[in-house]
Amino acid sequence: MKIAFIRKNYTPYGGAENYLRLVCKGLQAQGNEIHIFSANKWPDSNLPVHEIRTVKKPSSLSNILFALNSRGTLRKETFDCIFSFERTFYQDIYRAGDGCHSEWLKRRRAVEPFYKNMSFSLNPHHLTMLYLERRCLLNSKLILANSMMVKKDIIRHYSLPEEKIHVVYNGVDLERFYPLSAEEKARAKSSLGIKGDKVILFVGADFKRKGLATLLNAFSLLDIGDKKLIVAGKKAMPQYLKMAEKLRIDKNVVFRGPCTEIEKLYATADLFVLPTVYDPFSNATLEAMAAGIPVVTTSSNGASEIIDDGVDGFVINNPLDANAFAGKISTALLKAEDMGKRASSKAEGFSIEKALAGIINTISDYRGRFGS
């Protein structure tokens, strides 16, 4: 088949981009012809990348122009399937990997101050995203959600029929992420200058949405000895550095910034914590589990659907409850070895190959129902 994939922005650290790269590699290995349509160049890709003209700012104009220009470009060629990772105008299948924007705004309203909530109704970015989301969801023949949470959100906000939405959980590269022995983990810690500490890991580029403030508060409440919190995904921001200092934990918090070899950080971690306010399906959660690390996260993370609470991790309902996180972190650290083994065993059922098969089945279903 000749398949087009649409992804607007590229970053070498982006989870969606890395996931798309794996999907394209798998489909190409099966003899499919793959094309990528993007506003950026993909310097490390051996696939044909078609650049779509747009502007960088403002974001509302950028997104509208990308949707319009990608439609114009795609109409000039013939594809067996057009698969979009973006809210666009012209696609056969839309993968709602970024979740449901309507639901994201609803959840933000629960944690933001009144004046911020008022701005959501007037902000051109949000108005544009809601318009594009509605057009995309209604125009797509099939929708691929990466969690039941996202599927339910879409149905609730847009009244779409259940059969239009397939759920395929994200997959993990089990050859890249796997458990290490106690000796290997000790060596990994030593390589970063960590000796005898319990290591808690946080990975995420959007510190606010991923709940770093809650984690810093929870970390300050822990009644355990030597401990380290490693924060990766984005360079340190002044407000979080000041917060760590105010909580008197700054000497035990390490900001690592963006990291292309994230498996080296998983190798040092005893526990992965993500107090996210909204996450359609956190790839980092699944990567941590595959690496044999138990996870403490929220029910607002679609990946929490694969966690057995109290068995291979913990799921907390309130993403702002630092006390609850501190309690579950303490418990998980005591049981980290056993919970980590169960987490790794669970992750084996969510390989990238299984996720790829789910995407191929979705494309085949589209071809069977709507193709020529």
PyMOL commands that set and color helices and strands:
alter all, ss='L'
color gray80, all
select helices_A, chain A and resi 15-29+59-74+101-111+114-120+124-139+148-158+162-164+182-191+207-210+212-221+238-246+250-252+263-266+283-290+302-306+322-334+336-347+352-370
alter helices_A, ss='H'
color red, helices_A
select strands_A, chain A and resi 2-6+33-38+49-51+81-84+93-95+142-145+165-167+198-203+227-232+253-257+271-274+295-298+313-316
alter strands_A, ss='S'
color yellow, strands_A
deselect
rebuild
show_as cartoon
